[in-house]
Amino acid sequence: MRKTLGLTLGLAVGAATLSGCGTVPEPDHRTTSATRIDTAELHRRPPVTGLLFTPNTRGHEAQRQFAIACMAKRGFRYAPVAGAEETEGGDQLPQPFGLESATKAPAAAPPAPDTPPKPGTPESTEAYGKALFGAQNKRVTAKGIRMQVSRPGEGCLAEAETRVLGDGRMRWLQVRIMLFEAQEQARADVEKDPAFKAVTARWRTCMDRAGFPAPGPAQLLASVGTAEARASSTALAADLRCKEETGYLDTAYTRLAAVQQRWLDRNPSVQKDWKTLSARQERESREVLSAPATAPRSG
């Protein structure tokens, strides 16, 4: 059975607001245990990333309940697990600058495996698939600059998304694609930032003294390999120590935030449409969840 769009490009909505970062000053790289900025604060800085990874429990649940009712109306039982789409890594913030903490984060519960329906069950029939996903030739596509994503153009999943987003459904998906591309481009562009280049040079000097030369923390993390190897890696321990001594993460996230904000400033329609569609989905999701037994309707 085909999956709905998940992870970063899933139809998540948030009540996040964009901060007018503009020009962000470089922080003092001299850090101590008393002044160290925590990881959560660092992750809140990049505004594009904040939009992409804002949780949307209400929106997902509204679409889930609507799709269940829609399939029931067509004579099928559809029973997706509540919260399954959000547990598929959607809440896991990216770590663009390598390891950030020696503390091992608790592992999230793995999503239920996507097993094919058993032969002979209603879920295995063509009619079930068409009711849920619609016809393959009716799929619709949203495009960014470098990528595109297709979605069902009809069927209960499409109706559920349309119920909370109306005629803004495809624009919402396009905005998310644009934000995802902007996040990736900003990570590449920050390498040219003078303050980021300076703090990376300080980190390299520190790592050279520790006996672990490396071009950057992200490359170092990728070279270590498995999670088990990372847990005992002396190179990564040196990496964390050098990040603290040089204020690497503080500077890196501050400069990344500035680069992302410049992109948002150059693309004001993205912020405007995000806020408009977020408010619409929030309003419509509340309505769906306040009356879950109401018969499905489109638009």
C-alpha positions in Angstrom: 0.0 0.0 0.0 1.4 3.4 -0.9 2.4 5.7 1.9 1.2 9.2 2.4 3.8 11.9 2.3 5.7 11.9 5.6 8.7 13.2 7.5 10.0 16.7 6.6 7.6 17.2 3.7 4.5 15.8 5.5 1.5 18.1 5.8 2.5 19.4 9.3 1.4 22.8 10.4 2.6 24.9 13.3 1.8 28.1 15.1 5.4 29.2 14.7 6.1 32.8 14.0 9.1 34.1 12.1 11.6 36.2 14.0 13.0 39.2 12.2 16.6 38.2 12.7 18.1 40.5 10.0 21.7 40.9 11.0 22.7 38.6 13.8 25.9 39.6 15.7 28.5 36.9 16.2 28.5 35.7 19.8 31.5 35.8 22.0 33.3 32.4 21.4 34.6 32.2 24.9 32.2 29.8 26.6 32.1 28.3 30.1 29.9 25.7 31.7 28.0 28.6 33.3 27.3 30.5 30.0 26.8 27.5 27.7 23.7 27.7 25.5 21.6 24.6 25.6 20.8 22.6 22.5 17.1 23.4 22.5 18.0 27.1 22.3 20.4 26.6 19.4 17.7 24.7 17.5 15.2 27.4 17.9 17.4 29.9 16.1 17.2 28.9 12.4 13.8 30.2 11.4 13.3 28.0 8.3 14.1 24.9 10.3 11.7 26.0 13.0 8.9 26.2 10.5 9.6 22.8 9.0 9.8 21.0 12.4 7.0 22.6 14.3 4.8 19.8 15.6 1.2 19.6 14.3 -0.5 16.9 16.4 -3.9 18.5 15.9 -3.7 18.8 12.1 -2.5 15.2 11.7 -5.3 13.9 14.0 -8.0 15.9 12.2 -6.9 14.4 8.8 -6.7 10.9 10.3 -10.2 11.1 11.8 -11.6 12.6 8.6 -10.0 9.9 6.4 -11.4 7.1 8.7 -14.9 8.6 8.5 -14.5 9.0 4.7 -13.5 5.4 4.2 -16.3 4.2 6.5 -18.8 6.1 4.3 -17.5 4.1 1.4 -17.8 0.8 3.2 -14.2 0.3 4.2 -12.4 0.1 7.5 -9.4 2.3 7.6 -7.4 2.3 10.9 -4.1 4.3 10.8 -2.3 4.5 14.1 -2.8 7.9 15.8 0.5 9.8 15.7 2.2 7.3 13.4 3.1 9.9 10.8 4.7 12.2 13.3 6.8 9.4 14.9 8.5 8.5 11.6 11.3 10.9 12.4 9.3 14.1 11.8 10.1 15.6 15.2 13.8 14.7 15.0 15.6 18.0 14.4 18.5 18.0 12.0 22.0 18.3 13.4 23.8 20.1 10.5 27.0 20.7 12.6 27.7 17.2 13.8 27.4 15.9 17.3 25.9 18.3 19.8 25.8 16.4 23.1 27.5 13.4 24.7 24.1 12.4 26.2 22.5 9.7 24.2 18.9 10.7 23.4 16.2 8.1 24.1 15.3 6.2 21.0 11.9 6.9 19.6 9.5 4.0 19.3 9.8 2.7 15.7 6.8 3.2 13.5 4.7 0.1 12.7 6.1 -1.7 9.6 4.3 -1.0 6.3 3.2 -4.5 5.6 1.1 -5.3 2.6 -2.5 -6.2 3.3 -3.4 -9.9 3.5 -4.7 -11.5 0.3 -8.5 -11.7 0.3 -9.1 -8.9 2.8 -11.0 -5.8 1.8 -7.8 -3.8 2.2 -6.1 -5.8 -0.6 -8.7 -4.9 -3.2 -8.4 -2.4 -5.9 -11.5 -0.7 -4.7 -10.0 -0.1 -1.3 -6.9 1.4 -2.8 -8.9 3.6 -5.1 -11.1 4.8 -2.3 -8.1 5.7 -0.2 -5.7 7.0 -2.8 -7.8 7.7 -5.9 -6.7 6.8 -9.4 -2.9 6.9 -10.1 -3.4 9.2 -13.1 -5.2 11.7 -11.0 -2.3 12.4 -8.7 -1.2 16.0 -8.4 2.3 17.4 -8.2 3.8 20.3 -6.3 7.2 21.6 -7.4 10.1 23.5 -5.9 13.3 24.6 -7.6 15.1 21.2 -7.4 12.5 18.7 -6.4 8.9 17.8 -6.7 6.4 15.8 -4.7 3.2 14.1 -5.8 0.1 13.5 -3.8 -3.3 11.8 -4.3 -5.6 14.0 -6.4 -8.7 12.2 -5.2 -9.8 9.6 -2.7 -10.1 9.9 1.1 -6.6 11.1 1.8 -6.9 13.9 -0.7 -10.3 14.8 0.8 -8.9 14.8 4.3 -6.1 17.2 3.3 -8.6 19.4 1.3 -10.9 19.5 4.3 -8.3 21.3 6.5 -6.5 23.3 3.7 -9.2 23.9 1.1 -7.9 25.3 -2.2 -4.6 26.0 -0.5 -3.6 22.4 -0.3 -1.1 22.4 -3.1 0.3 25.8 -2.2 0.9 24.4 1.4 2.9 21.5 0.0 4.8 23.8 -2.3 5.7 26.1 0.6 7.0 23.1 2.5 9.1 22.0 -0.5 10.5 25.5 -0.8 11.4 25.6 2.9 13.1 22.3 2.7 15.2 23.4 -0.2 16.0 26.7 1.5 17.2 24.8 4.6 19.5 22.7 2.5 20.8 25.6 0.6 21.4 27.7 3.7 23.6 25.0 5.2 25.7 25.1 2.1 25.8 29.0 2.0 26.8 29.3 5.7 30.1 27.8 4.7 30.9 31.1 3.0 30.0 33.2 6.1 33.2 34.9 7.5 32.2 34.4 11.2 31.4 30.7 10.5 34.7 30.2 8.6 36.5 31.8 11.5 35.0 29.6 14.2 35.5 26.5 12.0 39.2 27.5 11.8 39.4 27.7 15.6 37.7 24.3 15.9 40.2 22.8 13.4 43.1 24.2 15.4 41.7 22.7 18.6 41.2 19.3 16.9 44.7 19.4 15.4 46.1 19.9 18.9 44.0 16.9 20.1 45.4 14.7 17.4 42.2 14.5 15.3 42.5 16.6 12.2 39.2 16.9 10.3 37.7 19.4 7.8 34.6 19.9 9.9 32.3 18.4 12.6 29.8 17.0 10.2 32.4 15.2 8.2 34.0 13.9 11.4 30.6 12.5 12.6 30.0 10.9 9.2 33.4 9.2 9.3 32.9 7.5 12.7 30.2 5.1 11.5 27.8 3.2 13.7 26.1 4.5 16.8 28.0 2.1 18.9 31.3 3.4 17.6 30.2 7.0 18.1 29.5 6.3 21.8 33.1 5.3 22.5 34.8 7.6 20.0 37.7 9.6 21.4 37.6 11.8 18.3 34.0 12.8 19.0 34.8 13.4 22.6 37.5 15.8 21.4 35.0 17.3 18.9 32.6 18.2 21.7 35.4 19.6 23.9 36.6 21.8 21.0 33.1 23.0 20.2 32.7 24.1 23.8 36.1 25.8 24.0 35.6 27.7 20.7 31.9 28.4 21.0 31.4 26.6 17.7 27.8 25.6 18.0 26.7 29.0 19.3 28.3 30.8 16.3 27.3 28.1 13.7 23.6 28.2 14.6 23.6 32.0 14.9 25.1 32.4 11.4 22.8 29.7 10.0 19.8 31.6 11.4 21.0 34.8 9.7 21.4 33.0 6.3 17.9 31.4 6.6 16.4 34.7 7.6 17.9 36.4 4.5 16.2 33.8 2.4 12.8 34.5 4.1 13.3 38.2 3.6 13.9 37.6 -0.1 10.7 35.4 -0.3 8.1 37.2 1.7 5.2 35.4 0.1 6.4 32.2 1.8 6.0 33.7 5.2 2.6 35.2 4.3 1.2 32.0 2.8 2.6 29.9 5.7 0.8 32.1 8.2 -2.5 32.2 6.3 -2.6 28.4 5.6 -1.5 27.6 9.1 -4.3 29.6 10.6 -6.8 28.0 8.2 -5.6 24.5 9.0 -5.7 25.2 12.7 -9.3 26.5 12.5 -10.6 23.7 10.3 -8.8 21.0 12.3 -10.4 22.2 15.5 -13.8 22.0 13.8 -13.2 18.5 12.6 -12.0 17.3 16.0 -14.9 19.0 17.8 -17.4 17.0 15.8 -15.6 13.7 14.8 -18.9 12.0 14.0 -19.9 14.5 11.4 -20.1 13.1 7.9 -17.2 14.0 5.7 -17.4 16.9 3.4 -14.9 18.4 0.9 -13.7 22.0 0.4 
